[in-house]
């Protein structure tokens, strides 16, 4: 059944985040498939100087598009918490732009973060996935805009490095990874790509668990007398991701960390593909 899944990590994390006044950290996951797009996160928000934990929204729908965003890093911008700041930012963008779009919003969000974050907040690696469907000259297709202030990864530790004063944005699925797949001639309807970022230990644990879990799933699905199978819908795919997020949350519950940096109820936005969406990894011959 091809790749299950292609776990692609942009700016993977292995460095301790010093949050100071800015609560945050998390595990965000974006999945792009022919069944649709998933934008997911855990719910916990913590501080590095406290054992307190609370549940807050970290996945936000974008009402002007078939899209959602997920945030890892600082949970404050200026004096406002993200649960109020982000909806306000989205509303302001819609009011100020007569033709709102995902690339337009990604750039607007970058500029707002540059203008409103404090110096201390800028010292925290903050990463935002904006995943959804875009219609342009090549048709209607998925995109993943990556807004972040981290510039590179330490090759030895996997740490976020080069934390910049200003944010940058790139589109990493359609223009980069999917085009690479096309150049390699990959054809597989069930293939999908997974992008994930977040708190270092939890993010790396998610990767390692995924490698083991993927092998377990394949062995179960390939059993000759069992009727288990791979997901065939966006909801079934979401159920797998829900389980993976809960697993990492359980690891933090059974740990010596001062607070569970990942945990709570998974937040998963299911984005159904428009009827005119371009089939991915299709045999066009």
C-alpha positions in Angstrom: 0.0 0.0 0.0 3.0 2.2 -0.3 4.3 4.6 2.3 2.5 4.5 5.7 3.1 7.3 6.3 5.7 9.6 5.0 6.7 11.3 8.2 8.3 14.5 7.0 9.8 16.7 9.7 10.4 20.4 9.1 12.7 22.0 11.7 12.5 19.0 14.0 13.0 19.9 17.7 15.3 18.5 20.3 16.1 21.6 22.3 14.5 22.6 25.6 12.2 25.6 25.1 12.7 28.3 27.7 9.3 30.0 27.8 9.7 32.6 30.5 6.5 34.7 30.4 5.1 32.9 27.4 3.2 29.6 28.0 3.2 27.3 25.1 4.9 24.2 23.8 2.9 21.5 22.2 2.8 18.8 19.5 1.3 19.9 16.1 0.7 17.5 13.2 -0.4 18.2 9.7 -1.3 15.3 7.4 -2.1 15.7 3.7 -3.7 12.8 1.8 -6.2 12.0 -0.9 -8.8 11.6 1.8 -8.3 15.2 2.9 -6.2 17.2 5.4 -5.8 16.8 9.1 -4.5 19.6 11.3 -4.0 18.3 14.8 -2.5 19.1 18.2 -2.7 18.2 21.8 -4.5 20.6 24.2 -2.0 21.2 27.1 -0.5 24.6 27.7 2.3 24.9 30.3 5.0 27.2 31.6 8.6 26.3 32.1 8.5 27.9 35.6 5.4 26.2 36.8 3.8 22.8 37.3 0.4 24.2 36.3 -1.2 22.9 33.1 -4.4 24.0 31.3 -6.2 23.1 28.1 -6.5 25.7 25.4 -7.2 25.8 21.7 -4.1 25.4 19.5 -5.9 24.4 16.3 -7.9 27.2 14.5 -10.2 26.9 11.5 -9.8 29.5 8.8 -13.3 30.6 7.7 -12.3 32.1 4.4 -10.8 28.8 3.1 -10.9 25.0 3.4 -8.0 25.2 5.9 -6.9 25.3 9.5 -3.7 26.2 11.4 -1.9 24.7 14.4 0.6 26.5 16.6 3.6 25.3 18.7 5.7 27.6 20.8 4.7 30.8 22.5 1.1 31.0 23.6 1.2 34.8 23.9 1.7 37.6 21.4 2.3 40.8 23.3 -0.2 40.9 26.2 -2.7 38.6 24.6 -3.0 34.9 24.8 -3.3 33.0 21.5 -6.9 31.9 22.1 -7.9 35.5 21.8 -5.1 36.9 19.6 -5.3 34.4 16.8 -9.1 34.7 16.1 -8.7 38.5 16.2 -5.8 38.2 13.7 -7.9 36.0 11.4 -10.9 38.4 11.6 -8.8 41.4 10.9 -7.2 39.8 7.9 -10.6 39.0 6.4 -11.8 42.6 6.9 -8.6 44.1 5.4 -8.3 41.8 2.4 -11.1 41.9 -0.3 -9.8 38.5 -1.7 -8.5 36.5 1.3 -6.3 33.6 0.5 -4.0 31.2 2.3 -0.7 32.7 0.9 -2.1 36.1 1.8 -3.0 35.1 5.3 0.4 33.4 5.9 2.2 36.6 5.0 -0.2 38.7 7.1 0.3 36.4 10.1 4.1 36.7 9.6 3.9 40.5 9.6 1.6 40.6 12.7 3.9 38.4 14.7 6.9 40.5 13.7 5.0 43.7 14.8 3.5 42.5 18.1 5.7 39.9 19.7 7.9 41.0 22.6 11.7 40.3 22.6 11.3 37.6 25.2 8.5 35.9 23.1 10.7 36.1 20.0 13.4 34.1 21.8 11.0 31.1 21.9 11.0 28.9 18.8 7.4 29.4 17.5 6.2 27.4 14.5 2.8 27.5 12.8 1.4 25.1 10.2 -1.3 26.5 7.9 -2.8 23.5 5.9 -5.6 23.7 3.4 -6.7 23.8 -0.2 -5.7 26.5 -2.6 -7.0 27.2 -6.1 -4.5 28.7 -8.6 -3.4 28.2 -12.2 -2.5 24.5 -11.5 -6.0 23.7 -10.1 -7.3 23.1 -6.6 -4.7 21.3 -4.4 -3.3 21.1 -0.9 -0.7 23.5 0.5 1.2 23.7 3.7 2.5 27.2 4.7 5.1 27.1 7.4 5.5 30.3 9.5 8.3 30.2 12.0 11.2 32.1 13.6 13.5 29.1 13.6 16.0 29.1 10.8 17.8 25.7 11.0 18.3 22.5 12.8 21.3 21.2 14.7 22.4 18.2 12.7 23.7 16.4 15.9 20.9 17.1 18.4 18.0 18.0 16.1 17.6 21.3 18.1 15.9 24.4 16.6 18.6 26.9 16.0 19.1 30.4 14.5 16.0 31.8 16.3 15.4 35.0 14.4 14.0 38.3 15.4 11.7 38.2 12.4 9.5 35.4 11.1 9.7 33.7 7.8 7.2 31.7 5.7 7.4 29.0 3.1 5.1 26.6 1.3 6.5 23.1 1.9 4.0 20.6 0.4 2.8 21.5 -3.1 5.9 23.4 -4.3 8.5 21.3 -2.6 7.7 17.8 -1.4 4.9 16.9 -3.8 7.0 18.1 -6.7 9.8 16.0 -5.5 7.5 13.0 -5.4 6.4 13.7 -9.0 10.0 13.8 -10.1 10.6 10.4 -8.5 7.5 9.0 -10.3 5.7 8.0 -7.1 2.2 6.6 -7.7 0.2 5.6 -4.7 -3.4 6.7 -3.9 -3.0 5.8 -0.2 0.2 7.7 0.3 0.2 10.7 2.6 2.7 13.1 4.1 3.0 14.0 7.8 4.5 17.2 9.1 5.1 17.7 12.8 6.7 20.1 15.2 6.7 20.8 18.9 8.3 20.4 22.2 11.6 18.5 21.8 11.3 15.3 23.8 7.6 14.8 22.9 8.2 15.5 19.3 11.0 13.0 19.0 9.0 10.4 21.0 6.2 10.9 18.5 8.6 10.1 15.7 10.0 7.0 17.3 6.6 5.7 18.3 5.4 6.3 14.8 8.2 4.2 13.3 7.3 1.2 15.6 3.5 1.7 15.3 3.7 1.8 11.5 5.4 -1.6 11.5 2.8 -3.0 13.9 -0.1 -1.6 11.7 1.4 -3.1 8.5 1.8 -6.5 10.1 -1.8 -6.5 11.4 -3.2 -5.3 8.1 -1.3 -7.9 6.2 -2.4 -10.8 8.3 -3.9 -13.3 5.9 -7.0 -14.3 8.0 -7.8 -10.9 9.7 -10.0 -8.2 8.3 -8.1 -5.2 9.7 -7.1 -2.7 7.0 -5.6 0.7 6.4 -7.8 3.8 6.7 -10.1 4.5 3.8 -11.6 7.8 5.0 -10.5 11.0 6.6 -12.3 10.1 9.8 -10.5 6.8 10.0 -7.1 8.5 9.4 -8.0 11.0 12.2 -8.7 8.1 14.6 -5.1 6.8 14.1 -3.6 10.3 14.7 -5.8 10.7 17.8 -4.3 7.5 19.2 -0.8 8.6 18.5 -1.3 12.0 20.2 -2.8 10.3 23.2 0.1 7.9 23.4 2.6 10.8 23.8 0.3 12.4 26.3 0.4 9.2 28.3 4.2 9.1 28.3 4.2 12.6 29.9 1.7 11.4 32.5 4.1 8.6 33.4 7.2 10.7 33.7 9.3 13.0 35.9 8.7 16.2 33.9 7.4 19.0 36.1 4.3 19.3 33.9 2.9 17.3 31.0 4.1 19.4 28.0 1.9 17.2 25.7 -1.5 15.9 26.8 -5.2 16.5 27.1 -7.8 15.9 24.5 -6.4 15.9 20.9 -7.6 18.7 18.7 -8.1 17.5 15.2 -9.6 19.6 12.3 -10.8 17.5 9.4 -10.6 19.3 6.1 -12.5 17.5 3.4 -11.1 18.0 -0.1 -13.2 20.1 -2.5 -14.9 18.0 -5.3 -12.5 19.7 -7.8 -9.3 18.9 -5.9 -6.5 17.4 -7.9 -5.9 13.7 -7.1 -2.5 13.2 -5.5 0.1 10.7 -6.4 -2.1 9.6 -9.3 -1.0 7.6 -12.4 -1.5 10.2 -15.1 0.0 8.1 -17.9 
